């Protein structure tokens, strides 16, 4: 759809188009394109497919098919890289022999561009090169994709999306923003904790790491410990706070490698499991424009695949790869000492906040998919933090499962504690039987945010062949009043953070009258909550 045609749509604010902002990289005339013929690429690898697309188009021209235009080679980075069609799966940036495949979901975008950065240009808030994605060659369904053939080792990436920008309709496709890929495996922005970027900017441009086709980390034969949950002695750790004080006497205080120095101490205490409070990429300076306070705790995620780079001694060096390896080192060394590692994950909201928040990633990629919205674009706020992640939308729940699998298979974590997990049981925006099950169901009257008896996301996680075997612990309530302690849908694999146990034990230890009976029930396993249920329960005190 052209920008002129789009201007007639009821929910569009007219802005310059992406095509007007970008140029075609590489030499020669503008490319002539034809649609990709899937049967021409069956059984081939990604690199072969990309080359086959060009080959098929060229052959068609030789055979006299002049009714459709033919693709010519395109180049990027001064001709050093060839731009090919790419594949729609897997999502994210995937390193392959000969190059990198990029794929991102955006259902509402009418145009897209891959933005490449050098680390130096990123600091200067300057895009090194933009690669426009052609909707005929570089789009399959709602997935935009491209294969960049060539060397991208020291490059970073993001995306521009064009389309409707109308907050009152829930659309935030703003071509002036370069947004972070939700599937980026490391996010690069500021390098030093608590220090703004140039110009005192607390929200500088961010970009994702482009992965290498090989791993540089040695796991030294690491394997999961798989302790029974009843045997766990869990230490809840704020990674930075654990060693930041001078009294820790570690070489790199406030980092993963600094915490490694204290693992022997935890083992002496009898700890056999560490629960890391949020270690995904977040911005500790997000409040700096309105307050002198920092976000110490990290419950405000920017990217769910990326470890917090400013919790590492390597920081943003080597395009974030050193940060990934430092997290892996922490897990490996914990396992050597017989200590499992589980992550506190926050799939209930993100750092983008409400309609007044920044456009960083999910909002600028596809706001109506990733967030729970009311009909006029307002954000539901079951998290108490401005927005609510649209967990049971088909695209979002697959994203969450992909993310959890990554942390288990690539980062070797042993499980997850889900913050405000009851949000993951609520019906998604645009909830309807066709949206979820593929067919109408008679009498279905579920509205946005309704608690579901069998939430699709919880079902997917519980029955996943990888995730079904790790620790899954729910904080079984949310800020919208949904309280599911003793009733969280568990599929016999979930445990709960027993908040009532915590509260009663605190009152009893303080000496508050009237809690002796409740304390006795807690010591017996809270039978008033769990004797009917077959689920597990973790009785943790925080």
C-alpha positions, -999 to +999 in steps of 0.1 A: +000+000+000+014+034-009+016+062+016-010+082-003-034+053-002-026+047+035-034+083+043-071+075+037-070+049+065-088+061+097-059+054+120-030+070+102-009+100+110+008+110+078+046+109+080+075+105+055+077+070+041+106+046+047+113+045+010+118+083+010+144+080+038+165+051+025+186+044-005+193+012-022+228+000-012+253-012-038+260-003-074+238-005-105+202+004-113+172-002-089+165-040-087+137-056-107+120-081-085+097-111-088+079-132-062+098-161-046+087-195-059+089-218-028+090-250-048+122-239-064+140-240-030+126-272-014+151-291+006+179-265+003+198-248+031+193-211+038+224-200+019+214-222-011+178-209-010+190-173-011+211-180-042+183-201-057+159-171-055+182-151-078+189-181-101+151-188-106+144-152-114+173-150-139+162-182-156+127-169-160+140-138-178+161-160-201+129-180-209+111-149-220+088-144-190+086-106-194+054-102-175+072-103-142+103-083-133+135-102-124+157-097-093+192-084-098+220-087-072+220-061-045+250-052-023+256-036+011+286-021+030+303-008-002+298-040-021+314-062+006+281-080+013+254-094-010+218-089-001+196-119-008+160-129+000+166-148+032+142-172+050+113-164+075+125-189+101+140-189+126+132-155+139+161-133+150+196-131+135+210-165+127+246-170+117+251-195+088+278-206+065+285-176+043+264-150+061+236-141+085+198-146+081+176-119+097+139-125+103+114-104+123+077-105+128+057-073+122+021-078+111+013-041+106+044-028+088+040-017+052+078-013+047+109-023+066+147-019+066+175-036+082+198-011+099+235-020+103+258-002+127+295-003+136+300+002+173+315+036+166+285+047+146+261+034+173+279+057+199+275+086+175+237+077+170+244+072+133+232+043+111+261+028+091+239+015+064+202+007+058+191-022+037+155-018+025+135-049+025+114-055-006+078-068+002+079-092-027+114-107-021+119-101+016+085-109+032+066-141+039+033-136+056+040-112+084+077-120+087+103-097+071+135-115+063+169-110+045+201-129+041+233-109+042+261-128+025+295-117+037+314-108+069+294-090+097+315-100+127+319-065+142+285-051+132+253-045+151+217-043+138+182-030+143+151-023+122+130+005+109+093-001+102+069+021+083+032+019+085+004+033+107+013+056+136-019+062+155-016+057+193-053+061+197-057+029+176-027+012+193-003+016+164+033+029+169+051+022+136+073+052+134+099+053+107+121+078+126+129+050+152+154+022+149+141-005+172+157-035+188+149-070+175+129-088+202+150-119+194+184-101+197+208-122+218+227-092+232+217-055+233+244-028+231+239+007+244+257+023+274+288+005+286+291+016+322+265+011+349+248+043+361+266+065+336+246+083+309+258+084+273+271+115+256+250+145+261+237+131+294+214+108+273+199+080+295+182+064+265+208+063+237+203+043+205+204+006+211+213-022+187+215-060+187+246-082+184+250-101+152+260-136+161+289-156+149+285-191+132+306-207+159+308-206+197+338-192+216+328-207+250+340-240+265+314-255+288+339-281+299+314-309+298+287-291+319+255-310+325+223-301+344+222-312+380+184-319+381+179-319+419+144-327+432+126-296+442+121-309+477+159-309+483+165-273+471+181-247+494+176-215+474+195-183+478+178-154+461+206-132+447+207-097+434+237-101+411+250-066+414+242-061+450+258-094+460+294-082+455+293-045+448+303-033+482+341-030+489+338-056+517+333-083+491+370-080+482+365-092+446+383-080+416+352-072+396+325-061+421+289-062+410+295-086+381+289-122+372+326-129+374+328-112+408+300-134+421+319-165+409+345-157+436+318-161+463+303-194+451+324-215+475+310-194+504+275-202+493+283-239+491+296-238+527+263-223+537+245-253+522+230-235+493+224-257+463+204-233+441+207-196+432+177-177+420+190-147+401+168-116+404+163-100+369+194-103+348+179-095+314+189-062+297+172-033+315+180+004+319+189+013+355+187+050+345+151+049+331+139+072+359+167+097+356+147+122+336+122+126+365+141+114+395+176+110+409+168+074+417+180+044+397+162+012+389+182-011+412+160-042+410+157-046+372+120-056+369+117-035+337+130-056+308+141-042+275+151-076+259+144-111+272+172-129+254+200-106+264+219-108+297+224-074+314+257-062+298+264-038+327+264-067+351+295-081+334+332-071+335+333-072+297+303-049+293+297-041+256+331-052+245+332-076+215+297-065+206+283-081+238+297-116+232+320-112+263+289-105+284+272-137+272+303-158+279+306-142+314+271-153+322+279-188+310+310-188+331+289-181+362+265-209+354+293-234+346+312-226+379+280-228+399+273-262+385+308-274+393+301-266+430+267-285+429+247-253+427+218-249+403+209-215+387+173-204+381+163-170+366+136-146+378+119-136+346+094-108+340+071-118+311+043-096+325+054-062+312+084-043+296+103-011+300+083+006+273+056+015+299+023+031+289+015+054+260+039+080+274+068+055+274+097+052+249+096+032+217+124+007+221+115-027+206+082-045+210+061-013+207+078-002+175+078-037+160+041-046+165+024-029+195-010-046+189+006-080+190+029-077+220+007-057+244-027-061+259-047-032+245-082-017+249-102-007+217-089+029+217-053+019+222-051+022+259-027-002+277-041-027+302-021-025+334-024-058+352+013-055+360+011-021+378+039-009+356+021+008+327+016-021+302+008-058+301+026-083+279+000-101+256+012-135+267-015-157+253-014-142+218-001-170+194+030-149+183+038-138+219+035-172+235+058-187+209+082-159+216+082-167+253+087-204+247+116-197+223+132-174+249+129-199+277+143-227+255+173-204+246+182-199+283+180-236+289+198-249+259+223-222+252+229-207+287+224-239+307+200-224+334+181-249+355+147-232+357+127-200+361+107-181+386+079-162+368+072-127+382+034-120+384+028-153+367-010-149+369-008-125+340+003-154+318-031-170+325-051-140+312-068-139+278-050-119+252-061-089+233-084-098+204-091-131+223-115-153+204-118-190+196-106-185+160-076-165+172-065-193+196-080-226+184-085-219+147-123-224+149-153-209+166-166-224+199-202-221+208-209-199+238-173-185+241-176-150+257-140-145+269-129-109+269-094-094+271-077-102+304-102-129+315-084-156+336-083-188+316-087-223+330-063-238+305-041-209+293-024-218+260+010-204+271+011-224+304+000-255+284+029-249+259+055-245+285+043-274+306+043-298+277+074-286+260+100-314+257+127-290+269+109-268+294+088-295+310+120-309+327+132-277+344+121-259+375+090-238+369+079-216+398+050-192+396+044-160+416+007-168+414-008-133+415-007-100+397-014-063+403-048-066+388-062-085+417-059-120+403-047-143+432-041-179+423-020-193+452-031-229+455-050-227+422-024-219+396-028-242+365+002-265+370+000-296+348+018-314+376+051-296+367+047-261+382+054-249+417+042-218+434+057-190+454+036-194+485+030-158+495+007-168+524+035-189+539+059-160+537+034-136+553+024-159+582+060-169+590+070-132+592+042-124+615+050-154+638+087-146+640+079-110+648+058-122+677+024-110+664-004-126+684-027-151+667-004-167+642+007-198+660-020-220+643-012-206+609+025-212+614+018-248+623-002-252+591+028-238+572+051-263+587+027-290+576+029-279+539-001-255+539-027-283+536-055-256+535-041-246+501-026-277+486-041-309+500-066-311+471-042-299+444-016-323+429+008-294+422+041-288+440+047-259+463+079-240+471+076-222+505+101-193+502+106-164+525+116-131+510 
